[in-house]
Amino acid sequence: MTFVKDIIRLRDSIGSVYIPGPDVPGKITHMRGDPAFAPHVYATEIGSKKAVEVRGIWDVKNDFMAGPFLTYIIDDAANDRKLVLEGFTYAPATNKRDDMFQLEAILKTVSFL
């Protein structure tokens, strides 16, 4: 499996358990990565730690909701773990550019003690 497919699988498994969609009779709804678009992945640093930045589109399975997301997967080698920070925007019929800049600024303020 490729790194991008692993990221999609991880995000979708979390969304299916912890981020339900609206109650729609006879349908299972939950947040997932939009299957029509592969996310963009970039190497970066967050809080002086190696990380990857993932940008893409999320949607709700069996519903019409969707929007952009930003994820940072941070390699915390000192504690033998990966930390995942995510932000999502849902603002129908509006420009989401400023919202994504704000999410990016918030997520990049993470600090490690």
Number of C-alpha atoms within 10 A of each C-alpha: 5 6 9 14 12 11 17 17 14 13 18 19 15 13 19 17 10 11 15 15 21 14 11 10 7 6 12 15 20 22 24 24 25 19 12 7 10 14 22 12 16 11 11 14 15 19 12 10 13 14 20 17 19 19 19 17 20 25 21 22 20 14 16 8 15 20 17 21 21 22 21 25 20 21 18 14 10 6 7 7 10 13 10 13 14 16 17 17 17 15 13 10 6 7 9 14 10 9 16 18 11 12 17 17 11 11 16 14 10 10 10 9 2
